[in-house]
């Protein structure tokens, strides 16, 4: 198959990526991006379906060697509400929006793979090219599933990748199991009794109680959770009074919880609720907690991960695929897809000098475009060559 493929060149891949970068669109607003993706996919001769979860696109390519497994390759399309500080010629033309996470690159690599595979579909089975909206905190993967992604397009396995600053270009990382953490968020309102700051005995001090909670909550991780199971509980916002001589009546806290183990996730939430109840009882306060279970942990299928690592080694070379990297405490909504069928999420190095993800000076490394494209094509060739997937 590889010998007969017509590969998109670097210039073509880069032109797509730079166009997406100049015109970033945020969650569920990827109308221009989605339309351009669909236009290109149709020009490659693929069967194209639009409108999943609003702006999602799925293209279907059937191999010419007959029936076989059905797999999905997924890329995210959305940008962030960040003002770009890069001065490059392809910088964002929209103030306050930019591709600060590399989804322009992810989309372009998958488009390249779609074009390449469509030129020589010498495999047995079906490939679904999934272009997903709203990965950034909005759960676009879940929205696509709820819109019928896996019912309309049954899949036996699904795969995704993300560029990774800090990893050298030309290298990758594959985790055998957990790769990205589960993600929960909370809003907590404590209500006491306001009073003059000179007479605190006349009030119920919600501010003091909130301070105690902020200092105590990390102990839920440090002293009550299993030390070999990473977890984070962070209070990220603390809103109280706004004058010198009044003890505030209402305090608002918000934050996030991250972990990989689902029983641990439930324990943290319960102990969090216990700590709030005990603190409120001590200080005579009322509490309202809005605790939202958001993304699950992204867990790779071990057998499929081994295959992905072997394929990446074939593309990048010996010694270029890390198997020892610590999972990230950041989160990824590909986790929802990986719960529906076996899945693997890999990291592709964006460079040791790359700005971090979500940084206003971040830019996807164009050297990755052909590497990611060739990984996708090689993965399809490996998985669907014999018409069967890893057990």
C-alpha positions as CSV (number, residue, x, y, z in Angstrom):
1,X,0.0,0.0,0.0
2,X,2.7,2.5,1.0
3,X,4.4,2.3,-2.4
4,X,1.2,3.3,-4.4
5,X,0.0,6.1,-2.1
6,X,0.0,9.6,-3.4
7,X,1.2,11.6,-0.5
8,X,0.3,15.3,0.1
9,X,3.5,17.3,0.2
10,X,4.8,19.4,3.1
11,X,3.7,22.6,1.3
12,X,0.1,21.4,1.0
13,X,-0.1,20.2,4.6
14,X,1.3,23.4,5.8
15,X,-1.1,25.5,3.7
16,X,-4.0,23.8,5.3
17,X,-2.6,24.2,8.8
18,X,-1.7,27.9,8.3
19,X,-5.2,28.6,6.9
20,X,-6.8,27.0,10.0
21,X,-4.4,28.9,12.3
22,X,-5.3,32.3,10.7
23,X,-9.0,31.6,11.2
24,X,-9.4,30.0,14.7
25,X,-12.9,29.1,15.9
26,X,-13.8,28.1,19.5
27,X,-16.0,25.3,20.8
28,X,-19.0,24.5,18.7
29,X,-18.3,27.6,16.5
30,X,-16.0,25.8,14.1
31,X,-18.3,26.6,11.1
32,X,-15.6,27.7,8.7
33,X,-13.2,25.0,9.8
34,X,-15.8,22.3,9.5
35,X,-16.9,23.5,6.1
36,X,-13.3,23.5,4.8
37,X,-12.6,20.1,6.3
38,X,-15.7,18.7,4.6
39,X,-14.8,20.3,1.3
40,X,-11.4,18.8,1.3
41,X,-12.6,15.4,2.3
42,X,-15.2,15.4,-0.6
43,X,-12.4,16.4,-3.0
44,X,-10.5,13.3,-1.9
45,X,-13.5,11.2,-2.9
46,X,-14.6,10.2,0.6
47,X,-18.2,9.7,1.9
48,X,-18.6,12.7,4.1
49,X,-21.2,13.3,6.9
50,X,-21.5,16.8,8.5
51,X,-23.5,18.3,11.4
52,X,-22.7,15.8,14.2
53,X,-22.9,17.7,17.4
54,X,-23.3,20.9,15.3
55,X,-19.9,21.2,13.6
56,X,-18.5,17.6,13.7
57,X,-17.5,15.9,10.5
58,X,-17.1,12.1,9.9
59,X,-15.6,10.8,6.6
60,X,-15.9,7.1,5.7
61,X,-13.4,5.2,3.6
62,X,-13.9,1.5,2.8
63,X,-11.0,-0.6,1.9
64,X,-10.9,-2.3,-1.5
65,X,-9.9,-5.7,0.0
66,X,-13.3,-6.4,1.3
67,X,-14.9,-6.6,4.7
68,X,-12.9,-6.2,7.9
69,X,-12.7,-4.3,11.2
70,X,-14.0,-0.7,11.5
71,X,-11.7,1.8,13.1
72,X,-11.8,5.6,13.9
73,X,-9.0,8.2,13.7
74,X,-9.9,11.3,15.6
75,X,-8.7,14.9,15.4
76,X,-10.0,17.9,17.3
77,X,-10.7,21.2,15.5
78,X,-11.4,24.0,18.1
79,X,-9.3,26.9,19.2
80,X,-9.0,28.8,22.5
81,X,-10.0,32.2,23.8
82,X,-6.4,33.4,23.9
83,X,-4.8,36.4,22.2
84,X,-1.9,35.3,20.1
85,X,1.5,37.0,20.6
86,X,3.3,35.3,17.7
87,X,4.3,37.6,14.8
88,X,4.4,34.9,12.2
89,X,2.7,35.4,8.8
90,X,0.0,32.8,9.7
91,X,-0.9,34.4,13.0
92,X,-4.5,34.6,14.1
93,X,-6.5,37.2,12.3
94,X,-9.1,37.2,15.1
95,X,-8.4,39.1,18.3
96,X,-8.8,37.1,21.4
97,X,-8.8,33.7,19.6
98,X,-6.0,31.5,18.6
99,X,-4.9,27.9,18.0
100,X,-2.9,27.6,21.2
101,X,-3.2,23.9,21.5
102,X,-2.3,22.7,18.1
103,X,-5.7,21.5,16.9
104,X,-5.0,23.1,13.5
105,X,-2.1,20.7,13.2
106,X,-4.1,17.7,14.4
107,X,-6.8,18.5,11.8
108,X,-4.2,18.9,9.0
109,X,-2.4,15.7,9.8
110,X,-5.7,13.7,9.6
111,X,-6.7,15.4,6.4
112,X,-3.3,14.4,4.9
113,X,-3.9,10.8,6.0
114,X,-7.4,10.8,4.5
115,X,-6.1,12.1,1.2
116,X,-3.2,9.6,1.2
117,X,-5.4,6.6,2.1
118,X,-8.1,7.5,-0.4
119,X,-5.5,7.4,-3.1
120,X,-4.7,3.7,-2.4
121,X,-7.3,2.1,0.0
122,X,-5.5,-1.3,-0.1
123,X,-6.9,-2.6,3.2
124,X,-9.7,-4.8,4.5
125,X,-12.3,-2.9,6.5
126,X,-13.4,0.7,7.1
127,X,-11.7,3.8,8.4
128,X,-13.7,6.7,9.9
129,X,-12.0,10.1,10.0
130,X,-13.5,11.9,12.9
131,X,-13.1,15.7,13.1
132,X,-14.4,16.7,16.5
133,X,-15.5,20.1,17.7
134,X,-15.2,21.5,21.2
135,X,-12.4,19.5,22.9
136,X,-11.5,22.4,25.1
137,X,-13.5,22.0,28.3
138,X,-16.8,21.6,26.3
139,X,-17.0,17.8,25.9
140,X,-17.3,17.7,22.1
141,X,-16.5,14.0,22.1
142,X,-19.4,13.3,24.4
143,X,-21.6,15.5,22.3
144,X,-20.7,13.5,19.2
145,X,-21.4,10.2,21.0
146,X,-24.8,11.5,22.2
147,X,-25.5,12.6,18.6
148,X,-25.0,9.0,17.5
149,X,-21.4,8.7,16.5
150,X,-20.9,5.1,17.3
151,X,-24.4,4.1,16.4
152,X,-24.2,5.6,13.0
153,X,-20.6,4.6,12.5
154,X,-19.9,1.4,14.5
155,X,-16.2,1.1,15.3
156,X,-14.1,-1.7,16.8
157,X,-11.4,0.7,18.0
158,X,-10.6,4.4,18.0
159,X,-7.3,6.3,18.0
160,X,-6.1,9.9,18.6
161,X,-2.9,11.9,19.1
162,X,-1.8,15.2,20.6
163,X,1.3,17.2,20.0
164,X,3.4,17.5,23.1
165,X,5.7,20.4,24.0
166,X,8.9,19.3,25.7
167,X,9.2,16.1,23.6
168,X,11.7,16.5,20.7
169,X,10.3,16.7,17.3
170,X,10.6,13.2,15.7
171,X,9.8,11.4,18.9
172,X,6.6,10.2,20.5
173,X,5.2,8.8,23.8
174,X,2.9,5.8,24.2
175,X,1.3,4.9,27.5
176,X,0.1,1.3,28.1
177,X,-2.8,2.4,30.3
178,X,-3.6,5.8,31.9
179,X,-2.4,8.8,29.8
180,X,-4.6,11.8,30.9
181,X,-6.4,12.4,34.2
182,X,-10.1,12.6,35.0
183,X,-11.4,16.1,35.4
184,X,-14.0,17.4,37.9
185,X,-14.8,21.0,38.8
186,X,-16.6,22.5,41.8
187,X,-18.3,25.7,42.8
188,X,-18.8,26.1,46.6
189,X,-20.8,28.9,48.3
190,X,-20.5,29.4,52.0
191,X,-23.1,31.6,53.7
192,X,-22.6,33.0,57.2
193,X,-23.8,36.2,58.9
194,X,-22.2,39.4,57.9
195,X,-21.3,42.0,60.6
196,X,-19.0,44.9,61.4
197,X,-15.4,43.9,61.3
198,X,-14.9,45.5,64.8
199,X,-17.6,43.2,66.2
200,X,-17.0,39.7,64.7
201,X,-18.8,38.1,67.6
202,X,-22.1,39.3,66.2
203,X,-21.6,37.4,62.9
204,X,-20.8,34.0,61.6
205,X,-17.4,34.1,60.0
206,X,-17.6,32.5,56.5
207,X,-14.3,34.0,55.6
208,X,-12.4,32.2,58.3
209,X,-14.2,28.9,57.5
210,X,-13.3,29.3,53.8
211,X,-9.6,29.9,54.7
212,X,-9.6,26.7,56.8
213,X,-11.1,24.7,54.0
214,X,-8.6,26.0,51.5
215,X,-5.7,25.0,53.8
216,X,-7.3,21.7,54.8
217,X,-8.5,20.4,51.4
218,X,-5.0,19.4,50.1
219,X,-4.7,17.1,53.1
220,X,-7.4,15.0,51.4
221,X,-4.8,14.2,48.8
222,X,-1.6,14.2,50.9
223,X,-2.8,12.1,53.8
224,X,-5.9,10.2,52.8
225,X,-5.2,9.0,49.3
226,X,-3.0,6.1,48.2
227,X,0.4,7.6,47.6
228,X,1.0,5.6,44.4
229,X,-2.2,6.9,42.8
230,X,-1.6,10.6,41.7
231,X,-4.4,13.1,42.5
232,X,-4.7,16.8,42.7
233,X,-7.3,19.0,44.4
234,X,-6.8,22.7,43.7
235,X,-8.8,25.7,44.8
236,X,-8.4,28.2,41.9
237,X,-10.8,31.0,42.8
238,X,-11.6,32.7,46.1
239,X,-14.2,35.5,46.1
240,X,-15.0,37.3,49.4
241,X,-15.9,40.8,50.5
242,X,-14.8,44.1,49.0
243,X,-14.5,46.6,51.8
244,X,-12.3,47.2,54.9
245,X,-14.7,47.1,57.8
246,X,-17.4,44.5,56.9
247,X,-17.1,40.8,57.5
248,X,-18.6,39.2,54.3
249,X,-21.6,37.1,54.5
250,X,-21.0,35.1,51.4
251,X,-17.8,33.4,50.2
252,X,-17.4,31.7,46.8
253,X,-14.7,29.1,46.0
254,X,-14.1,27.2,42.8
255,X,-11.6,24.7,41.7
256,X,-10.8,21.4,40.2
257,X,-10.0,17.7,41.1
258,X,-7.8,15.5,38.9
259,X,-7.0,11.8,39.3
260,X,-6.8,8.5,37.3
261,X,-8.5,6.0,39.5
262,X,-12.3,6.0,39.5
263,X,-12.9,4.6,43.1
264,X,-10.4,7.2,44.2
265,X,-12.3,9.9,42.4
266,X,-15.5,9.0,44.3
267,X,-13.6,8.9,47.6
268,X,-12.2,12.4,47.0
269,X,-15.6,13.8,46.3
270,X,-17.2,12.2,49.4
271,X,-14.3,13.4,51.7
272,X,-14.6,16.8,50.2
273,X,-18.3,16.9,51.1
274,X,-17.5,15.6,54.6
275,X,-15.0,18.4,55.1
276,X,-17.4,21.0,54.0
277,X,-20.2,19.7,56.3
278,X,-17.8,19.5,59.3
279,X,-16.5,23.0,58.7
280,X,-20.0,24.5,58.3
281,X,-21.2,22.7,61.5
282,X,-18.3,24.2,63.4
283,X,-18.9,27.7,62.2
284,X,-22.7,27.7,61.9
285,X,-22.7,28.2,58.2
286,X,-24.8,27.1,55.2
287,X,-23.1,25.6,52.2
288,X,-24.1,25.0,48.6
289,X,-21.8,22.7,46.6
290,X,-22.1,22.3,42.8
291,X,-19.7,19.4,42.1
292,X,-19.6,18.4,38.5
293,X,-18.1,15.2,37.3
294,X,-16.6,16.2,33.9
295,X,-14.2,14.1,31.8
296,X,-13.2,10.6,32.7
297,X,-9.5,9.6,32.7
298,X,-8.1,8.7,29.3
299,X,-7.1,5.0,29.5
300,X,-5.3,3.4,26.7
301,X,-6.0,-0.2,25.7
302,X,-2.7,-2.1,26.5
303,X,-2.8,-4.4,23.5
304,X,-3.6,-1.7,21.0
305,X,-1.0,0.6,22.6
306,X,1.7,-2.0,21.9
307,X,0.7,-2.0,18.2
308,X,0.7,1.8,18.1
309,X,4.2,1.9,19.7
310,X,5.5,-0.6,17.1
311,X,3.9,1.5,14.2
312,X,5.4,4.7,15.6
313,X,8.8,3.0,15.8
314,X,8.5,2.1,12.2
315,X,7.7,5.7,11.2
316,X,10.1,7.6,13.5
317,X,12.9,5.1,14.0
318,X,14.4,3.0,16.8
319,X,14.7,4.7,20.1
320,X,12.2,7.5,19.2
321,X,9.2,6.2,21.1
322,X,9.1,6.8,24.8
323,X,7.2,4.2,26.9
324,X,8.2,5.6,30.3
325,X,6.6,9.0,30.5
326,X,4.5,9.9,33.5
327,X,0.8,10.4,32.6
328,X,-0.4,14.0,32.5
329,X,-2.8,15.5,35.1
330,X,-4.4,17.5,32.3
331,X,-7.6,16.0,30.8
332,X,-8.8,15.1,27.4
333,X,-12.3,14.3,26.2
334,X,-11.1,11.6,23.9
335,X,-11.6,9.6,27.1
336,X,-15.3,9.4,26.3
337,X,-14.6,7.7,22.9
338,X,-12.1,5.3,24.6
339,X,-14.9,4.2,26.9
340,X,-17.0,3.1,24.0
341,X,-14.4,0.9,22.4
342,X,-10.7,0.1,22.7
343,X,-8.7,3.3,22.2
344,X,-5.2,4.7,22.2
345,X,-4.1,8.3,22.6
346,X,-0.4,9.1,21.9
347,X,1.8,12.1,22.2
348,X,3.8,13.5,19.3
349,X,6.8,15.7,20.2
350,X,6.3,19.4,19.4
351,X,9.9,20.3,20.3
352,X,11.9,20.9,23.5
353,X,11.8,24.6,22.9
354,X,8.1,24.8,22.2
355,X,6.0,27.1,24.2
356,X,3.6,25.2,26.4
357,X,0.0,24.4,25.4
358,X,-2.5,27.2,25.9
359,X,0.4,29.8,25.9
360,X,-0.1,32.9,23.7
361,X,3.3,32.2,22.0
362,X,2.6,28.5,21.3
363,X,2.6,27.3,17.7
364,X,2.3,23.8,16.2
365,X,5.5,22.6,14.7
366,X,5.1,22.1,11.0
367,X,7.8,19.5,10.9
368,X,5.2,17.2,12.6
369,X,2.7,17.4,9.8
370,X,4.2,14.6,7.6
371,X,5.1,12.5,10.7
372,X,1.6,12.5,12.1
373,X,0.1,11.8,8.6
374,X,2.4,8.9,8.0
375,X,1.7,7.4,11.5
376,X,-2.0,7.4,10.7
377,X,-1.5,5.8,7.3
378,X,0.9,3.2,8.7
379,X,-1.5,2.4,11.6
380,X,-4.3,1.7,9.2
381,X,-2.0,-0.5,7.1
382,X,-0.9,-2.4,10.2
383,X,-4.4,-2.8,11.7
384,X,-6.4,-3.6,8.6
385,X,-3.8,-5.4,6.6
386,X,-5.0,-8.8,7.8
387,X,-8.5,-7.8,8.6
388,X,-8.2,-8.2,12.3
389,X,-7.4,-6.1,15.4
390,X,-5.4,-6.9,18.5
391,X,-7.2,-9.3,20.9
